[in-house]
Amino acid sequence: MTTSKPSFVPRMEGLDALRGFALMGLFFVHMPELYELYWAHPVTDPVQLMWHDTIFTIFAGKSFALLALCFGVSFFIIMDRAGKRGVDFTGRFVWRLVLLGVIGVLHGLWYRGDVLEVLALMGLFLIPFYRLKSNAIILILATFFLLQPLIIVQMISAFNGATWANTPPDYWTAPTPDAYLTGKSLIETIRINWVDGHPFKWDFMLKAGRLSQILGLSLVGMVLGRIDFFGQPEKFRTLRLTALTIAAAVTVGLWRGKPSLITLIPTSDAVFMPRSLWDSMLSGWFDLSLMTVLMMGFLSLYYSFGHKVLNLLAPVGRMTLTLYVGQSLIFVPVFYSFGLGMHATMLQSTAVLIAIVVFAFQVAFAHLWFKAFLYGPLEWLWRAGTYLTLQVPFIRRTQASL
């Protein structure tokens, strides 16, 4: 790895605020999902189902996608700033991803739904694409990955009679481990997360198309970084509004047309997976289109009359790693059996309202934290580990002390 000294650089607050918005949405999904335990006993009460469906329609799959896109932007910014200093950051960025993967693996012992190790692995695939100079080629490749090529291959194979392609993925029917629901041992929960949780997560990420989606969105984010989409927001006002309009039209079209589109793929008892996979692909494209609506709508408001309010999320976006891990550290024990075991009694409405209150507290906490510190605690450790030095500034110095 090349040697370079860490330096503090100005933030792109629009990107920080968008990342904070994505974290908010992800937390709002995790809470009514009861950190993955909802699926052990889905609600049937119409009112509670309304709370669940509303949150999931707006944020599920969209917030995660936004984080993946922001990850690609951040990747480019880190590599580009190092390059402008005459430093090849490739080796150190690989090390940075290794550290993120370690954090993710440790976090995954606590909560199997951890996404950090997934982002860390997929980040490695971004590095070769960074060398490509053509944004058009990168966007073509991003589109290819977002079209879910592996799922298309499975659909074709299923129509051709391949047994493996007509076999439902394990995550469709895998029961929620008893250790989460009725066990009382934290050690057993950790063991299950390591032995069963990792295979379950990676099986889902691969077969549901999440890995392909992450790579595609990260490449889009890299292009947004290249064109300075967040650094020169006034330059891209028309692009934001155009993208918002097109994405809104696609979202409405997929929402209303999906039932008819699904029937385009024939199905039978022997060959049933193609239609199910097609349904999954349509849902994924709906998520991407609505994600674009949320992103461009958020940024359009942020760079206009909504700036003052939405910029409250910027400090949250600066310590996303800390807050993301902190959320699960607090609420996994609330829902899991080794803690309070409230997965069977927590109403969807209560979970959502708690999420709103807790996230508001996190916003206030982030603002107070950055009055005294330059980085969130995990962000500082990650940065210090990246540069292999404890000399990374952490405490914010006042003018009087300079």
Secondary structure by P-SEA (a helix, b strand, c coil): cbbbbbbbbbbaaaaaaaaaaaaaaaaaaaaaaccccccccccccaaaaaaaaaaaacccaaaaaaaaaaaaaaaaaaaaaaaaacccaaaaaaaaaaaaaaaaaaaaaaccccaaaaaaaaaaaaccccccccaaaaaaaaaaaaacaaaaaaaaaaaacccccccccccccccccccccccccaaaaaaaaaacaaaaaaaaaaaaaaaaaaaaaaaaaaaaaaacccccccccaaaaaaaaaaaaaaaaaaaacaaaaaacccccccccaaaaaaaaaaaaaaaaaaaaaaaaaaaaaaacccccccccaaaaaacaaaaaaaaaaccccccccccccccccccaaaaaaaaaaaaaaaaaaaaaaaacccccaaaaaaaaaaaccccccccccccccc
